[in-house]
Structures are given as structure tokens and as C-alpha cells.
Amino acid sequence: MQHAKQVRLQKPRWLRRRLPSGPTYGEVTTLLNKGQLHTVCQEAQCPNIWECFSCKTATFLIMGSRCTRNCRFCAVEQGTLEPPDPQEPAKVAETAETLGLRYVVVTSVTRDDLPDGGAAFFAQTIQAIQNRIPDAIVEVLIPDFQGNADAIQRVAQAGPDVLNHNLETVPRLYPTVRPEAVYRRSLGLLREVKAYDPAIPTKSGIMLGLGETDAEIRETLQDILDADCRILTLGQYLQPSKGHLPVARFVPPEEFEGWRETALEMGFSQVASGPFVRSSYHARELYQS
């Protein structure tokens, strides 16, 4: 039996971006390499890497560059896992200070192999940044910790200024897009943070272009709101390689703007919505708004 050939949609003009280059880009790359640090900008092939590195900003990726899960949308590789570097929190804080960052975003690979999923490492990194740069705002983008309430509280206890956990897509597409994740578990994480400390702003986001319907998008946004999460990001899914899920549709900028208006009308307080929007893209401006 022959399988239908996968058709890759041609990327529209609004999704063209210049390639990484320039002295500042090189300076940031050298600094990260020197500290033996990873960024989600590099590992996840973010389309905004040139812009962000040129502005001397980056999203730190802690606990290695390989993941225990195999999400069909993500460019971060699976592979042999090493124990987290105990010096990494201090290295992240030192590099953030050298870059002159006053808004620091920290995320991680998913480490289901660790008893707490890496929650203690998040807490140590938050505290290291706060100690080194007392006036810095710290945003963390965390995995689901397999629903471990103690792990979630451990991160919240460390006092991040923003706690982000992405739903990524609508419930129907989870088995295809995030087969090792659970939609209700991710929603429960957002609720758990608010139950522990209502003062911590929570943030979430989804990708468009994976085959979701308008009704499903609206229902997912309502679920996020019902979890008392008020900061939202909406961006275009881009296929990292032939081995990843194909793009079902390229959503035009005006449609993203329409979703931004809809989300604000629904009750979100801050919304970033556009083809190039990612979790940490212009995170400082979104927080300050």
C-alpha cells in the first residue's frame, strides 16, 4: 500500500526572516558557548534568534539540551541525558549580568528522569539570578513536572515574577502533537500555581496552524482564562524538519490580530499574537504593558 506524499506548504512572504549574523549576534553566541550554556533560541530553531541576540537577549535553556519527551512539533532533540550541571544556576546568573539583562527568561528541557522533574534546579536558578541582579525580572517557562504538586510549588516558592506553562495546542490534537503530555494536567498546573500564590502572574500560549478550528481555539482560550491565567501568546507553528508534523495552514497576520482582539475581549490582560510570536518574544514589553 502506498502512502500519500506529504505536501509541504510554501512559506508565505510574511514569514521570511534574515539569517543570523552581525557582531552582536556573534558576541552573544561566544558568551553562551564560554559559559557552556544552552538557549531555547538555538535548540528550538526560533525564527527570532537574530533579532533577540542582536538586542543582547536570550532565553536560557537549563538542564541540558536533550529532552525525555518527543513532541512532534519541537526541534529540541531526544537523547542521552546527563546529570544537570550543579554550577549552571550560577553560570546563567553571571551570563545574564554580563549581557546586561533586566528581564531574564529561563526554560528547560523536560526531565522526566529526575524525581522532581528539575523543579529544584529552576528554584536555584531563580534565586541565583535574584541574588546577582536584584532588580531583574525573572520569568520561567516550566514543563508540567508530570503534575507533581510539590514540584510546582517548589518553583512558585522561589518567587518568579512570571510563571509560564504553554498548552501548545487544542485538546483534540494532543495525541498527535504532544503524545506524552496531558491537556488537563497542564491546565491543572496553571491552577496549582494560582492556588499556591495568587500574586504570581501566570502565562500560557498555543500555536496556530496545526489543524485546529476556530471553535477549538476559542474553547482553549476560555480554558486558560478559567485557570486564572491572564497573559497569552499566540504564534504560528513552523515545521522544524521533515520528521516533524507538517504545517496545516499558515495563518495571516490580520487573523492573528483578530485573535488578539478576541482574547482581550474575553478577559486576557496582555496578549501577544502574530506569526513570529513565541513564549518569550518581547516578554519584557508584554509584562510591562
C-alpha positions in Angstrom: 0.0 0.0 0.0 1.4 3.4 -1.0 1.3 6.3 1.4 0.3 9.7 0.3 3.2 12.0 -0.2 3.5 14.7 2.4 2.9 18.1 0.8 4.9 21.0 2.4 3.2 24.3 2.1 5.2 27.1 0.7 6.2 29.7 3.3 4.4 33.0 2.6 6.3 36.3 2.3 5.3 37.5 5.8 7.3 34.6 7.3 10.6 35.5 5.7 13.4 36.4 8.2 17.0 37.4 7.8 19.6 34.8 8.7 21.6 35.2 12.0 24.7 37.3 11.6 26.4 40.5 12.8 28.9 41.4 15.6 26.4 41.4 18.5 24.9 38.0 17.4 28.4 36.6 17.4 29.2 38.2 20.8 26.2 36.6 22.5 26.9 33.2 20.9 30.5 33.3 22.1 29.4 34.3 25.6 26.9 31.4 25.8 29.5 28.9 24.5 32.0 30.2 27.0 29.6 29.5 29.8 28.6 26.1 28.3 25.0 27.3 28.3 22.1 26.4 26.0 19.3 28.6 24.8 15.9 27.6 23.5 16.6 30.2 20.7 19.2 27.9 19.3 17.9 24.4 20.3 14.4 25.0 19.1 15.4 26.9 15.9 13.5 30.1 16.9 12.9 32.4 13.9 13.5 35.4 16.2 17.1 34.5 17.1 18.8 37.2 15.0 16.6 39.9 16.5 16.9 38.7 20.1 20.6 38.0 20.0 21.3 41.4 18.3 19.5 43.0 21.2 21.6 41.0 23.7 18.8 38.9 25.0 18.2 35.2 25.1 16.0 32.5 26.7 18.2 30.2 28.8 17.6 26.5 28.5 18.7 24.7 31.6 19.4 21.1 32.5 20.9 20.2 29.1 19.9 20.3 25.5 18.2 16.9 25.2 14.7 16.0 26.3 13.0 13.0 27.7 9.9 13.6 25.5 9.4 13.5 21.8 6.8 16.2 21.0 6.1 16.2 17.3 6.3 20.0 16.9 9.6 20.6 18.8 13.1 20.8 17.4 14.8 20.1 20.8 16.4 16.6 20.5 15.8 13.5 22.5 18.9 11.6 23.5 21.3 10.6 26.2 20.7 12.6 29.4 23.4 13.8 31.7 23.0 14.9 35.3 22.3 18.7 35.5 25.4 20.8 36.0 25.3 22.0 39.6 27.1 25.2 38.6 24.6 26.0 35.9 22.3 28.3 38.0 25.4 30.5 38.8 26.5 30.4 35.2 23.1 31.6 34.0 23.1 34.4 36.5 26.6 35.5 35.6 25.9 35.5 31.9 22.6 37.4 32.4 24.5 40.0 34.3 27.2 40.2 31.6 24.5 40.7 28.9 23.0 43.5 31.0 19.7 41.8 31.2 17.0 43.2 33.4 14.4 40.7 32.2 15.6 37.1 32.3 13.6 34.2 30.8 14.6 30.7 31.9 13.1 27.5 30.5 14.2 23.8 30.3 14.0 20.6 28.5 11.6 18.2 30.1 13.4 15.9 32.5 11.0 13.1 33.5 14.1 11.2 34.6 14.6 13.4 37.6 12.4 12.8 40.7 11.2 16.4 40.8 11.4 17.0 37.1 14.1 19.6 37.7 12.0 21.9 39.9 14.8 22.4 42.4 17.1 23.5 39.5 14.5 26.0 38.5 14.3 27.3 42.0 18.1 27.5 42.3 18.4 29.4 39.0 15.7 31.9 40.0 17.5 32.6 43.3 20.9 32.8 41.7 19.6 35.5 39.3 17.8 37.4 42.0 21.0 37.4 44.1 23.2 38.5 41.3 20.8 41.0 39.7 18.4 42.1 42.4 16.4 44.4 40.1 15.9 41.8 37.4 12.5 40.5 36.5 12.6 36.7 36.2 10.2 34.7 34.0 10.2 30.9 34.0 8.7 28.7 31.3 8.3 25.3 33.0 7.4 21.8 31.9 4.4 20.0 33.5 6.5 18.1 36.1 4.1 15.2 35.4 1.6 17.0 37.6 3.7 16.8 40.7 2.2 19.4 43.0 5.2 19.6 45.3 7.5 20.4 42.3 5.1 23.1 41.0 5.0 24.7 44.5 8.9 24.5 44.7 9.2 26.7 41.7 6.5 29.1 42.8 8.1 29.3 46.3 11.3 30.6 44.7 9.4 33.8 43.7 9.5 34.1 39.9 7.9 37.3 38.6 6.1 35.5 35.9 5.4 31.7 35.6 4.6 30.4 32.1 3.4 27.0 31.0 2.3 26.5 27.5 -0.7 24.4 26.5 0.8 24.5 22.9 -2.4 23.3 21.1 -6.0 22.4 21.5 -7.1 19.2 23.3 -8.1 17.2 20.2 -4.6 17.5 18.8 -2.7 16.4 21.9 -2.3 12.8 20.9 -0.7 13.9 17.7 1.2 17.0 18.8 2.1 16.2 22.4 1.6 12.5 22.9 3.3 12.4 26.3 1.5 15.4 27.7 -2.0 15.7 29.1 -4.1 18.7 28.4 -6.0 18.7 31.7 -2.7 18.2 33.6 -1.3 21.3 32.0 -4.4 23.3 32.9 -4.1 21.9 36.4 -0.6 23.3 36.7 -1.7 26.8 36.0 -4.5 26.4 38.6 -2.0 25.0 41.1 0.3 28.0 40.9 -2.6 30.4 41.5 -3.9 28.3 44.4 -0.4 28.4 46.0 0.3 32.1 45.3 -2.5 34.2 43.6 0.0 37.1 43.2 2.2 35.3 40.7 1.2 36.3 37.2 0.7 33.2 35.0 1.2 33.0 31.3 0.4 30.4 28.6 0.3 30.1 24.8 -0.7 28.0 21.9 0.5 27.5 18.3 -1.8 28.0 15.3 -1.6 26.2 12.0 -1.7 22.6 13.3 -5.2 21.9 12.1 -7.2 23.4 14.9 -10.6 25.0 14.3 -11.7 28.5 15.4 -14.2 26.9 17.8 -11.4 24.9 19.4 -9.1 27.9 19.7 -11.9 29.9 21.5 -12.6 27.0 23.8 -8.9 26.6 24.7 -8.6 30.3 25.4 -11.6 30.0 27.7 -10.0 27.1 29.5 -6.8 29.2 30.0 -8.9 32.1 31.4 -10.8 29.7 33.7 -7.4 28.7 35.1 -7.0 32.3 36.2 -4.2 32.9 33.6 -4.3 36.3 32.0 -1.1 36.6 29.9 -1.4 34.9 26.5 0.8 34.3 23.4 -0.4 33.1 20.0 2.1 32.2 17.3 2.5 30.3 14.0 3.7 26.7 14.1 6.7 26.2 11.8 7.9 22.7 10.9 11.5 22.3 12.1 12.3 19.3 9.8 10.8 16.7 7.6 10.5 14.4 10.6 8.1 16.8 12.4 4.5 17.5 11.9 3.7 19.4 8.7 2.1 22.9 8.8 -1.6 22.5 8.1 -2.0 26.2 7.4 -0.1 29.5 7.5 -2.3 32.0 9.4 -2.1 35.5 8.0 -1.1 38.4 10.3 -4.5 40.0 10.2 -6.1 36.8 11.5 -3.6 36.9 14.4 -4.6 40.4 15.1 -8.2 39.3 15.2 -7.4 36.7 17.8 -5.6 39.3 19.8 -8.7 41.4 19.9 -10.9 38.4 20.7 -8.6 37.4 23.6 -8.7 40.9 25.1 -12.4 41.0 24.8 -12.6 37.6 26.5 -10.7 39.0 29.5 -7.0 38.5 29.0 -5.0 41.4 30.2 -1.9 41.1 28.0 -1.9 39.3 24.6 0.9 38.9 22.0 -0.4 37.4 18.8 1.4 37.2 15.5 3.2 34.8 13.1 6.6 35.2 14.9 5.3 35.4 18.4 6.9 32.8 20.8 6.6 32.4 24.5 9.5 34.7 25.4 9.3 37.0 22.3 9.2 40.6 23.7 8.4 39.1 27.1 9.6 42.2 28.9 7.3 44.5 26.9 4.3 42.1 27.4 5.0 42.1 31.2 5.4 45.8 31.4 2.2 46.5 29.4 
